[in-house]
Amino acid sequence: MLLTMDIMVSSMRDIHSHVSYGIDDGAKTKEEAIELLKREEEKKVTDIILTPHYIKNSKYQANEEVREKIRKELQSHTNINLYLGNEVYICEDILSLLEKKEISTLNHSKYLLVELPMTSKLRNLEDIMYQLIRNGIIPIIAHPERYLYVQQDVSYLNKYLEMGVLFQSNYGSILGLYGKNAQKTVKTLLKRNYISFLGSDLHEITKSYDVTKLQKKLKRMVKNQERIDDLLKNNILKVIHNENIS
């Protein structure tokens, strides 16, 4: 369909979602998850990586076996291609959790989606990132624009960008759903080309997003359709295929 401002929406892929039901704060039931997928299919989403929270020492600790069963069940109810993953809350023993198949990289690739503390900097974050990269894992930091210390100073991300860490921002931040500070910060990060991926971070039906408004606002912020395509689908496909992000 052709939208205003010369925006052509053909398809999208989603690198960050909480559609897997009953294992985190996302979809509560299989029926809710199926309805979420139906609505995403109507938005021309073709691929979704399922990234339920994994938070050590919490109730959000479904292992790979459990998550794969849910993925297979949901796949039987949708035409969207579903892939296994996690949004892992950062901790010192991430490598051990990967080895034990407690957590999963994105579609078993070299890319791992990680979440940081919202309000306070982690002292040993650089060490953890270094260990991951040294072991062939490329961290993708989820929604940096929502972290208070990034909102206060986006240059906090510079050393991680230089290390080879990648960043994923949320549709909701672009739409202003997390407040003006997150919206202002994501605009800055996009202008500086810090962001490699955009994702829904979809949790529930009542907090869905308007794809038309998203495209319009994104066009104003980025002003380059090729770059928008990379953010919404091309780079995500590279993750799915375990290819390098240029």
Accessible surface in RSA format (square Angstrom, percent):
REM  Atomic radii and reference values for relative SASA: ProtOr
REM  Chains: A
REM  Algorithm: Lee & Richards
REM  Probe-radius: 1.40
REM  Slices: 20
REM RES _ NUM      All-atoms   Total-Side   Main-Chain    Non-polar    All polar
REM                ABS   REL    ABS   REL    ABS   REL    ABS   REL    ABS   REL
RES MET A   1   108.06  56.0  70.19  46.5  37.87  90.2  56.65  48.2  51.41  68.1
RES LEU A   2   130.92  72.9  99.87  71.4  31.05  78.1  99.87  70.1  31.05  83.6
RES LEU A   3    26.69  14.9  18.12  13.0   8.57  21.5  22.65  15.9   4.04  10.9
RES THR A   4    84.66  60.2  74.47  75.5  10.19  24.3  80.61 108.3   4.05   6.1
RES MET A   5    82.18  42.6  55.77  36.9  26.42  62.9  63.77  54.2  18.41  24.4
RES ASP A   6   125.96  88.2 108.35 107.8  17.61  41.6  27.70  65.2  98.26  98.0
RES ILE A   7     0.00   0.0   0.00   0.0   0.00   0.0   0.00   0.0   0.00   0.0
RES MET A   8   106.77  55.3  98.55  65.2   8.22  19.6  87.66  74.5  19.11  25.3
RES VAL A   9     3.65   2.4   0.44   0.4   3.21   7.7   2.54   2.2   1.11   3.0
RES SER A  10    62.22  52.6  44.63  59.6  17.59  40.5  44.37  94.5  17.86  25.0
RES SER A  11    27.30  23.1  22.20  29.6   5.10  11.7  10.99  23.4  16.31  22.8
RES MET A  12     0.37   0.2   0.37   0.2   0.00   0.0   0.37   0.3   0.00   0.0
RES ARG A  13    39.84  16.7  39.69  20.2   0.15   0.4   0.15   0.2  39.69  24.1
RES ASP A  14     1.63   1.1   1.47   1.5   0.16   0.4   0.88   2.1   0.75   0.8
RES ILE A  15     0.00   0.0   0.00   0.0   0.00   0.0   0.00   0.0   0.00   0.0
RES HIS A  16     0.00   0.0   0.00   0.0   0.00   0.0   0.00   0.0   0.00   0.0
RES SER A  17     0.28   0.2   0.23   0.3   0.04   0.1   0.23   0.5   0.04   0.1
RES HIS A  18     0.09   0.0   0.00   0.0   0.09   0.2   0.09   0.1   0.00   0.0
RES VAL A  19     0.12   0.1   0.07   0.1   0.05   0.1   0.07   0.1   0.05   0.1
RES SER A  20     1.44   1.2   1.28   1.7   0.16   0.4   0.00   0.0   1.44   2.0
RES TYR A  21    45.93  21.4  43.88  25.0   2.05   5.3  30.23  22.7  15.70  19.4
RES GLY A  22    55.52  68.5   0.00   N/A  55.52  68.5  24.12  66.2  31.40  70.3
RES ILE A  23    25.62  14.6  15.87  11.8   9.75  23.5  23.77  17.1   1.85   5.0
RES ASP A  24    11.37   8.0   0.00   0.0  11.37  26.9   0.25   0.6  11.12  11.1
RES ASP A  25    57.83  40.5  50.33  50.1   7.50  17.7  22.64  53.3  35.19  35.1
RES GLY A  26     0.14   0.2   0.00   N/A   0.14   0.2   0.00   0.0   0.14   0.3
RES ALA A  27     0.00   0.0   0.00   0.0   0.00   0.0   0.00   0.0   0.00   0.0
RES LYS A  28   126.05  61.5 111.75  68.6  14.30  34.1  93.74  84.4  32.32  34.4
RES THR A  29    66.42  47.2  62.84  63.7   3.58   8.5  59.79  80.3   6.64  10.0
RES LYS A  30    68.96  33.6  66.18  40.6   2.79   6.6  25.91  23.3  43.06  45.9
RES GLU A  31   118.79  68.2 111.63  84.5   7.16  17.0  67.21 130.0  51.57  42.1
RES GLU A  32    38.36  22.0  32.88  24.9   5.48  13.0  19.53  37.8  18.84  15.4
RES ALA A  33     0.00   0.0   0.00   0.0   0.00   0.0   0.00   0.0   0.00   0.0
RES ILE A  34    45.80  26.1  45.16  33.6   0.64   1.6  45.17  32.5   0.63   1.7
RES GLU A  35    54.95  31.5  53.66  40.6   1.29   3.1  20.00  38.7  34.95  28.5
RES LEU A  36     2.16   1.2   2.02   1.4   0.14   0.4   2.02   1.4   0.14   0.4
RES LEU A  37     1.06   0.6   1.06   0.8   0.00   0.0   1.06   0.7   0.00   0.0
RES LYS A  38   117.60  57.4 112.56  69.1   5.05  12.0  62.88  56.6  54.72  58.3
RES ARG A  39    93.83  39.4  93.19  47.5   0.64   1.5  20.55  28.1  73.27  44.4
RES GLU A  40     0.98   0.6   0.98   0.7   0.00   0.0   0.08   0.2   0.90   0.7
RES GLU A  41    63.18  36.3  53.88  40.8   9.30  22.2  26.22  50.7  36.96  30.2
RES GLU A  42   120.64  69.3  89.03  67.4  31.61  75.3  49.19  95.1  71.45  58.3
RES LYS A  43    31.41  15.3  28.74  17.6   2.66   6.3  30.87  27.8   0.54   0.6
RES LYS A  44    96.76  47.2  89.91  55.2   6.85  16.3  45.18  40.7  51.58  54.9
RES VAL A  45     4.22   2.8   0.66   0.6   3.56   8.6   0.66   0.6   3.56   9.7
RES THR A  46    52.98  37.7  48.07  48.7   4.91  11.7  51.53  69.2   1.45   2.2
RES ASP A  47     7.54   5.3   7.40   7.4   0.13   0.3   0.41   1.0   7.13   7.1
RES ILE A  48     0.68   0.4   0.55   0.4   0.14   0.3   0.68   0.5   0.00   0.0
RES ILE A  49     0.31   0.2   0.31   0.2   0.00   0.0   0.31   0.2   0.00   0.0
RES LEU A  50     1.31   0.7   1.23   0.9   0.08   0.2   1.27   0.9   0.04   0.1
RES THR A  51     0.02   0.0   0.00   0.0   0.02   0.1   0.00   0.0   0.02   0.0
RES PRO A  52     2.06   1.5   2.06   1.9   0.00   0.0   2.06   1.7   0.00   0.0
RES HIS A  53    21.09  11.5  17.46  12.1   3.63   9.3  12.58  13.0   8.51   9.9
RES TYR A  54     7.39   3.5   7.30   4.2   0.09   0.2   0.94   0.7   6.45   7.9
RES ILE A  55    48.10  27.4  48.10  35.8   0.00   0.0  48.10  34.6   0.00   0.0
RES LYS A  56    87.19  42.5  73.66  45.2  13.53  32.2  39.89  35.9  47.29  50.4
RES ASN A  57   133.14  91.8  94.88  91.7  38.25  92.1  35.22  84.8  97.92  94.6
RES SER A  58    40.61  34.3  20.25  27.0  20.35  46.9  33.72  71.8   6.89   9.6
RES LYS A  59   176.75  86.2 139.16  85.4  37.59  89.5  93.88  84.5  82.88  88.3
RES TYR A  60    41.35  19.3  41.35  23.5   0.00   0.0  24.35  18.3  16.99  20.9
RES GLN A  61    69.99  39.1  55.74  40.7  14.24  33.9  14.30  30.4  55.69  42.2
RES ALA A  62    18.81  17.3   6.93  10.7  11.88  27.0  15.34  21.6   3.47   9.2
RES ASN A  63    48.63  33.5  46.97  45.4   1.66   4.0   3.55   8.5  45.08  43.6
RES GLU A  64    26.74  15.3  26.73  20.2   0.01   0.0   6.12  11.8  20.61  16.8
RES GLU A  65   114.68  65.8 104.80  79.3   9.88  23.5  41.63  80.5  73.04  59.6
RES VAL A  66    63.85  42.0  63.29  57.3   0.56   1.3  63.67  55.3   0.18   0.5
RES ARG A  67     2.49   1.0   2.17   1.1   0.33   0.8   2.17   3.0   0.33   0.2
RES GLU A  68    43.97  25.2  43.97  33.3   0.00   0.0  30.05  58.1  13.92  11.4
RES LYS A  69   136.23  66.5 128.33  78.7   7.90  18.8  82.17  74.0  54.06  57.6
RES ILE A  70    16.65   9.5  15.70  11.7   0.95   2.3  16.64  12.0   0.01   0.0
RES ARG A  71    43.58  18.3  43.58  22.2   0.00   0.0   3.19   4.4  40.38  24.5
RES LYS A  72   126.63  61.8 116.83  71.7   9.80  23.3  64.89  58.4  61.74  65.8
RES GLU A  73    58.90  33.8  54.69  41.4   4.21  10.0  16.37  31.7  42.53  34.7
RES LEU A  74     0.00   0.0   0.00   0.0   0.00   0.0   0.00   0.0   0.00   0.0
RES GLN A  75    55.06  30.8  48.35  35.3   6.71  16.0  33.95  72.3  21.11  16.0
RES SER A  76    84.64  71.5  42.76  57.1  41.87  96.5  50.42 107.4  34.21  47.9
RES HIS A  77    87.70  47.9  57.61  40.0  30.09  77.0  45.46  46.8  42.24  49.2
RES THR A  78    19.62  14.0   1.37   1.4  18.24  43.5   8.06  10.8  11.56  17.5
RES ASN A  79   128.51  88.6 102.39  99.0  26.11  62.9  27.40  65.9 101.11  97.7
RES ILE A  80     0.76   0.4   0.09   0.1   0.67   1.6   0.76   0.5   0.00   0.0
RES ASN A  81    70.55  48.7  69.99  67.6   0.56   1.4   6.39  15.4  64.17  62.0
RES LEU A  82     5.38   3.0   0.00   0.0   5.38  13.5   0.00   0.0   5.38  14.5
RES TYR A  83    43.11  20.1  41.43  23.6   1.67   4.4  26.70  20.1  16.41  20.2
RES LEU A  84     6.79   3.8   5.38   3.8   1.41   3.5   5.38   3.8   1.41   3.8
RES GLY A  85     0.01   0.0   0.00   N/A   0.01   0.0   0.00   0.0   0.01   0.0
RES ASN A  86     0.52   0.4   0.52   0.5   0.00   0.0   0.00   0.0   0.52   0.5
RES GLU A  87     0.82   0.5   0.62   0.5   0.20   0.5   0.00   0.0   0.82   0.7
RES VAL A  88     0.26   0.2   0.26   0.2   0.00   0.0   0.26   0.2   0.00   0.0
RES TYR A  89    73.47  34.3  71.99  41.0   1.48   3.8  50.78  38.2  22.69  28.0
RES ILE A  90     8.12   4.6   0.33   0.2   7.79  18.8   0.33   0.2   7.79  21.1
RES CYS A  91    22.97  17.4  16.12  18.0   6.85  16.1  22.32  56.6   0.65   0.7
RES GLU A  92   139.89  80.3 110.07  83.3  29.82  71.0  40.31  78.0  99.58  81.3
RES ASP A  93    45.56  31.9  40.04  39.9   5.52  13.0  29.16  68.6  16.40  16.4
RES ILE A  94     1.80   1.0   1.54   1.1   0.26   0.6   1.54   1.1   0.26   0.7
RES LEU A  95    48.63  27.1  47.58  34.0   1.05   2.6  47.58  33.4   1.05   2.8
RES SER A  96    37.67  31.8  34.39  45.9   3.28   7.5  23.28  49.6  14.39  20.2
RES LEU A  97    13.59   7.6  13.59   9.7   0.00   0.0  13.59   9.5   0.00   0.0
RES LEU A  98    31.13  17.3  19.84  14.2  11.29  28.4  20.15  14.1  10.98  29.6
RES GLU A  99   144.54  83.0 111.48  84.3  33.05  78.7  50.19  97.1  94.35  77.0
RES LYS A 100   141.97  69.3 115.03  70.6  26.94  64.1  73.95  66.6  68.02  72.5
RES LYS A 101   130.90  63.9 128.79  79.0   2.10   5.0  74.02  66.6  56.88  60.6
RES GLU A 102    48.21  27.7  48.21  36.5   0.00   0.0   9.97  19.3  38.23  31.2
RES ILE A 103     1.78   1.0   0.00   0.0   1.78   4.3   0.00   0.0   1.78   4.8
RES SER A 104     2.35   2.0   0.00   0.0   2.35   5.4   2.35   5.0   0.00   0.0
RES THR A 105    13.84   9.8  12.03  12.2   1.82   4.3   6.71   9.0   7.13  10.8
RES LEU A 106     0.00   0.0   0.00   0.0   0.00   0.0   0.00   0.0   0.00   0.0
RES ASN A 107    42.34  29.2  33.22  32.1   9.12  22.0   0.00   0.0  42.34  40.9
RES HIS A 108   117.53  64.2  89.34  62.1  28.18  72.1  58.05  59.8  59.48  69.2
RES SER A 109     8.40   7.1   0.33   0.4   8.07  18.6   2.78   5.9   5.61   7.9
RES LYS A 110    54.31  26.5  50.40  30.9   3.91   9.3  29.35  26.4  24.96  26.6
RES TYR A 111     0.74   0.3   0.74   0.4   0.00   0.0   0.11   0.1   0.63   0.8
RES LEU A 112     0.00   0.0   0.00   0.0   0.00   0.0   0.00   0.0   0.00   0.0
RES LEU A 113     0.00   0.0   0.00   0.0   0.00   0.0   0.00   0.0   0.00   0.0
RES VAL A 114     0.00   0.0   0.00   0.0   0.00   0.0   0.00   0.0   0.00   0.0
RES GLU A 115    18.06  10.4  18.06  13.7   0.00   0.0   1.46   2.8  16.60  13.6
RES LEU A 116     1.54   0.9   0.97   0.7   0.57   1.4   0.97   0.7   0.57   1.5
RES PRO A 117    16.64  12.1  15.53  14.2   1.10   4.0  16.64  13.7   0.00   0.0
RES MET A 118    66.38  34.4  60.15  39.8   6.23  14.8  54.72  46.5  11.66  15.4
RES THR A 119    96.68  68.8  82.62  83.8  14.06  33.5  55.47  74.5  41.21  62.3
RES SER A 120    67.94  57.4  63.42  84.6   4.53  10.4  42.69  90.9  25.25  35.4
RES LYS A 121   126.48  61.7 104.83  64.3  21.65  51.5  52.95  47.7  73.53  78.3
RES LEU A 122    54.26  30.2  47.40  33.9   6.87  17.3  47.77  33.5   6.50  17.5
RES ARG A 123   244.73 102.8 205.44 104.7  39.29  93.5  84.98 116.1 159.75  96.8
RES ASN A 124    40.20  27.7  37.17  35.9   3.03   7.3  24.91  60.0  15.29  14.8
RES LEU A 125     0.90   0.5   0.82   0.6   0.08   0.2   0.82   0.6   0.08   0.2
RES GLU A 126    77.42  44.4  76.87  58.2   0.55   1.3  20.44  39.5  56.98  46.5
RES ASP A 127    93.84  65.7  92.80  92.4   1.04   2.5  23.66  55.7  70.18  70.0
RES ILE A 128    12.69   7.2  10.05   7.5   2.65   6.4  12.58   9.1   0.12   0.3
RES MET A 129     0.00   0.0   0.00   0.0   0.00   0.0   0.00   0.0   0.00   0.0
RES TYR A 130   113.60  53.0 113.60  64.6   0.00   0.0  80.45  60.5  33.15  40.9
RES GLN A 131    67.49  37.7  67.49  49.3   0.00   0.0  27.35  58.2  40.14  30.4
RES LEU A 132     1.84   1.0   1.84   1.3   0.00   0.0   1.84   1.3   0.00   0.0
RES ILE A 133    55.34  31.5  44.00  32.8  11.34  27.3  44.97  32.4  10.37  28.1
RES ARG A 134   155.38  65.2 120.50  61.4  34.88  83.0  48.35  66.1 107.03  64.9
RES ASN A 135    81.47  56.2  52.15  50.4  29.32  70.6  12.91  31.1  68.55  66.3
RES GLY A 136    45.90  56.6   0.00   N/A  45.90  56.6  36.83 101.1   9.07  20.3
RES ILE A 137    23.72  13.5  23.45  17.5   0.27   0.6  23.50  16.9   0.23   0.6
RES ILE A 138    41.75  23.8  41.75  31.1   0.00   0.0  41.75  30.1   0.00   0.0
RES PRO A 139     0.00   0.0   0.00   0.0   0.00   0.0   0.00   0.0   0.00   0.0
RES ILE A 140     0.00   0.0   0.00   0.0   0.00   0.0   0.00   0.0   0.00   0.0
RES ILE A 141     0.21   0.1   0.21   0.2   0.00   0.0   0.21   0.2   0.00   0.0
RES ALA A 142     0.00   0.0   0.00   0.0   0.00   0.0   0.00   0.0   0.00   0.0
RES HIS A 143     1.82   1.0   1.82   1.3   0.00   0.0   0.00   0.0   1.82   2.1
RES PRO A 144     0.00   0.0   0.00   0.0   0.00   0.0   0.00   0.0   0.00   0.0
RES GLU A 145     0.00   0.0   0.00   0.0   0.00   0.0   0.00   0.0   0.00   0.0
RES ARG A 146    67.37  28.3  54.27  27.7  13.11  31.2   3.56   4.9  63.81  38.7
RES TYR A 147     0.00   0.0   0.00   0.0   0.00   0.0   0.00   0.0   0.00   0.0
RES LEU A 148    76.33  42.5  75.00  53.7   1.33   3.3  76.07  53.4   0.26   0.7
RES TYR A 149     7.71   3.6   5.87   3.3   1.83   4.8   5.09   3.8   2.61   3.2
RES VAL A 150     0.00   0.0   0.00   0.0   0.00   0.0   0.00   0.0   0.00   0.0
RES GLN A 151    49.66  27.8  24.02  17.6  25.64  61.1   6.31  13.4  43.35  32.9
RES GLN A 152   132.83  74.3  94.63  69.2  38.21  91.0  41.83  89.0  91.01  69.0
RES ASP A 153    76.67  53.7  70.82  70.5   5.85  13.8  28.51  67.1  48.16  48.0
RES VAL A 154    20.42  13.4  18.06  16.3   2.36   5.7  18.06  15.7   2.36   6.4
RES SER A 155    48.65  41.1  39.55  52.8   9.10  21.0  25.56  54.4  23.09  32.4
RES TYR A 156    27.14  12.7  16.53   9.4  10.60  27.6  25.11  18.9   2.03   2.5
RES LEU A 157     0.00   0.0   0.00   0.0   0.00   0.0   0.00   0.0   0.00   0.0
RES ASN A 158    53.37  36.8  51.98  50.2   1.38   3.3  18.29  44.0  35.08  33.9
RES LYS A 159    87.72  42.8  84.14  51.6   3.58   8.5  45.03  40.5  42.70  45.5
RES TYR A 160     3.85   1.8   3.85   2.2   0.00   0.0   0.10   0.1   3.74   4.6
RES LEU A 161    65.93  36.7  54.74  39.2  11.18  28.1  54.74  38.4  11.18  30.1
RES GLU A 162   148.18  85.1 109.41  82.8  38.77  92.3  50.13  97.0  98.05  80.1
RES MET A 163    52.49  27.2  27.79  18.4  24.70  58.8  36.36  30.9  16.13  21.4
RES GLY A 164    36.01  44.4   0.00   N/A  36.01  44.4  30.55  83.8   5.46  12.2
RES VAL A 165     0.68   0.4   0.00   0.0   0.68   1.6   0.00   0.0   0.68   1.8
RES LEU A 166    28.37  15.8  28.13  20.1   0.24   0.6  28.37  19.9   0.00   0.0
RES PHE A 167     0.00   0.0   0.00   0.0   0.00   0.0   0.00   0.0   0.00   0.0
RES GLN A 168     0.00   0.0   0.00   0.0   0.00   0.0   0.00   0.0   0.00   0.0
RES SER A 169     0.00   0.0   0.00   0.0   0.00   0.0   0.00   0.0   0.00   0.0
RES ASN A 170     0.00   0.0   0.00   0.0   0.00   0.0   0.00   0.0   0.00   0.0
RES TYR A 171     1.46   0.7   1.46   0.8   0.00   0.0   0.85   0.6   0.62   0.8
RES GLY A 172     5.12   6.3   0.00   N/A   5.12   6.3   3.84  10.5   1.28   2.9
RES SER A 173     0.14   0.1   0.00   0.0   0.14   0.3   0.14   0.3   0.00   0.0
RES ILE A 174     0.00   0.0   0.00   0.0   0.00   0.0   0.00   0.0   0.00   0.0
RES LEU A 175    26.26  14.6   9.51   6.8  16.75  42.1   9.51   6.7  16.75  45.1
RES GLY A 176    28.02  34.6   0.00   N/A  28.02  34.6   7.42  20.4  20.60  46.1
RES LEU A 177   111.26  62.0  78.47  56.1  32.79  82.4  82.47  57.9  28.79  77.5
RES TYR A 178    80.12  37.4  48.65  27.7  31.47  81.9  42.17  31.7  37.94  46.8
RES GLY A 179    35.17  43.4   0.00   N/A  35.17  43.4  32.39  88.9   2.79   6.2
RES LYS A 180   178.13  86.9 170.03 104.3   8.10  19.3 113.38 102.1  64.75  69.0
RES ASN A 181    97.24  67.1  93.82  90.7   3.43   8.3  11.21  27.0  86.03  83.2
RES ALA A 182     0.88   0.8   0.73   1.1   0.15   0.3   0.73   1.0   0.15   0.4
RES GLN A 183    44.22  24.7  44.09  32.2   0.13   0.3   9.47  20.2  34.75  26.4
RES LYS A 184   152.00  74.2 145.89  89.5   6.11  14.6  93.64  84.3  58.37  62.2
RES THR A 185     7.96   5.7   5.46   5.5   2.50   6.0   2.50   3.4   5.46   8.3
RES VAL A 186     0.00   0.0   0.00   0.0   0.00   0.0   0.00   0.0   0.00   0.0
RES LYS A 187    87.22  42.6  87.22  53.5   0.00   0.0  30.66  27.6  56.56  60.2
RES THR A 188    39.70  28.2  37.11  37.6   2.59   6.2  19.24  25.8  20.46  30.9
RES LEU A 189     0.00   0.0   0.00   0.0   0.00   0.0   0.00   0.0   0.00   0.0
RES LEU A 190     5.53   3.1   0.16   0.1   5.37  13.5   0.32   0.2   5.21  14.0
RES LYS A 191   124.59  60.8  93.84  57.6  30.75  73.2  58.41  52.6  66.18  70.5
RES ARG A 192   123.24  51.7 100.14  51.0  23.09  55.0  35.79  48.9  87.45  53.0
RES ASN A 193   102.68  70.8  82.77  80.0  19.91  47.9  20.77  50.0  81.91  79.2
RES TYR A 194    22.86  10.7  20.47  11.6   2.39   6.2   9.54   7.2  13.32  16.4
RES ILE A 195     1.14   0.7   0.00   0.0   1.14   2.8   0.15   0.1   0.99   2.7
RES SER A 196    15.29  12.9  14.61  19.5   0.68   1.6   0.98   2.1  14.31  20.0
RES PHE A 197     0.00   0.0   0.00   0.0   0.00   0.0   0.00   0.0   0.00   0.0
RES LEU A 198     0.00   0.0   0.00   0.0   0.00   0.0   0.00   0.0   0.00   0.0
RES GLY A 199     0.00   0.0   0.00   N/A   0.00   0.0   0.00   0.0   0.00   0.0
RES SER A 200    10.65   9.0   0.00   0.0  10.65  24.5   0.02   0.0  10.64  14.9
RES ASP A 201    10.89   7.6   4.70   4.7   6.18  14.6   0.18   0.4  10.71  10.7
RES LEU A 202     4.15   2.3   2.12   1.5   2.03   5.1   4.15   2.9   0.00   0.0
RES HIS A 203    34.67  18.9  33.12  23.0   1.55   4.0  24.55  25.3  10.12  11.8
RES GLU A 204    50.22  28.8  50.22  38.0   0.00   0.0   6.64  12.8  43.58  35.6
RES ILE A 205    43.46  24.7  38.13  28.4   5.33  12.9  38.13  27.5   5.33  14.5
RES THR A 206   118.93  84.6  81.11  82.2  37.82  90.1  84.24 113.2  34.69  52.4
RES LYS A 207   144.94  70.7 126.22  77.4  18.72  44.6  79.62  71.7  65.32  69.6
RES SER A 208    36.83  31.1  17.98  24.0  18.85  43.4  16.32  34.7  20.51  28.7
RES TYR A 209    17.24   8.0   7.35   4.2   9.90  25.7  11.35   8.5   5.89   7.3
RES ASP A 210    67.10  47.0  56.23  56.0  10.87  25.7  24.81  58.4  42.29  42.2
RES VAL A 211    15.03   9.9  13.53  12.3   1.49   3.6  13.53  11.8   1.49   4.1
RES THR A 212    42.31  30.1  42.31  42.9   0.00   0.0  24.74  33.2  17.57  26.6
RES LYS A 213   123.29  60.1 122.22  75.0   1.08   2.6  66.06  59.5  57.24  61.0
RES LEU A 214     0.00   0.0   0.00   0.0   0.00   0.0   0.00   0.0   0.00   0.0
RES GLN A 215     4.48   2.5   4.47   3.3   0.01   0.0   0.00   0.0   4.48   3.4
RES LYS A 216    61.60  30.0  61.60  37.8   0.00   0.0  15.42  13.9  46.17  49.2
RES LYS A 217    67.41  32.9  66.66  40.9   0.75   1.8  27.33  24.6  40.09  42.7
RES LEU A 218     0.00   0.0   0.00   0.0   0.00   0.0   0.00   0.0   0.00   0.0
RES LYS A 219    37.67  18.4  36.71  22.5   0.96   2.3  21.24  19.1  16.43  17.5
RES ARG A 220   122.88  51.6 116.36  59.3   6.52  15.5  55.50  75.8  67.38  40.8
RES MET A 221    18.91   9.8  13.50   8.9   5.41  12.9  13.69  11.6   5.22   6.9
RES VAL A 222    26.92  17.7   6.37   5.8  20.55  49.5  10.14   8.8  16.79  45.5
RES LYS A 223   146.92  71.7 119.31  73.2  27.61  65.7 100.69  90.6  46.23  49.2
RES ASN A 224    74.12  51.1  69.42  67.1   4.70  11.3  14.66  35.3  59.45  57.5
RES GLN A 225    49.50  27.7  44.01  32.2   5.48  13.1  41.57  88.5   7.93   6.0
RES GLU A 226   131.13  75.3 124.79  94.4   6.34  15.1  42.77  82.7  88.36  72.1
RES ARG A 227    47.73  20.0  45.60  23.2   2.13   5.1  28.77  39.3  18.97  11.5
RES ILE A 228     0.49   0.3   0.49   0.4   0.00   0.0   0.49   0.4   0.00   0.0
RES ASP A 229    38.86  27.2  38.76  38.6   0.11   0.2   2.54   6.0  36.32  36.2
RES ASP A 230    39.55  27.7  39.55  39.4   0.00   0.0   0.94   2.2  38.61  38.5
RES LEU A 231     0.00   0.0   0.00   0.0   0.00   0.0   0.00   0.0   0.00   0.0
RES LEU A 232     4.41   2.5   4.41   3.2   0.00   0.0   4.41   3.1   0.00   0.0
RES LYS A 233    34.07  16.6  34.07  20.9   0.00   0.0  11.80  10.6  22.27  23.7
RES ASN A 234    54.10  37.3  51.08  49.4   3.02   7.3  12.34  29.7  41.76  40.4
RES ASN A 235    10.37   7.1  10.37  10.0   0.00   0.0   0.00   0.0  10.37  10.0
RES ILE A 236     0.21   0.1   0.21   0.2   0.00   0.0   0.21   0.1   0.00   0.0
RES LEU A 237    56.51  31.5  56.51  40.4   0.00   0.0  56.51  39.7   0.00   0.0
RES LYS A 238    59.83  29.2  59.42  36.5   0.40   1.0  34.50  31.1  25.32  27.0
RES VAL A 239     0.00   0.0   0.00   0.0   0.00   0.0   0.00   0.0   0.00   0.0
RES ILE A 240    11.33   6.4   4.40   3.3   6.94  16.7   4.40   3.2   6.94  18.8
RES HIS A 241   106.36  58.1  82.59  57.4  23.77  60.8  56.41  58.1  49.95  58.1
RES ASN A 242    74.22  51.2  59.80  57.8  14.41  34.7  15.25  36.7  58.97  57.0
RES GLU A 243    84.21  48.3  79.12  59.9   5.09  12.1  33.74  65.3  50.47  41.2
RES ASN A 244   108.58  74.9  95.97  92.7  12.60  30.3  29.67  71.4  78.90  76.3
RES ILE A 245    30.55  17.4   4.24   3.2  26.31  63.4   4.24   3.1  26.31  71.4
RES SER A 246   135.18 114.2  70.00  93.4  65.18 150.2  83.66 178.1  51.53  72.2
END  Absolute sums over single chains surface
CHAIN  1 A    11212.6       9300.5       1912.1       5590.7       5621.9
END  Absolute sums over all chains
TOTAL         11212.6       9300.5       1912.1       5590.7       5621.9
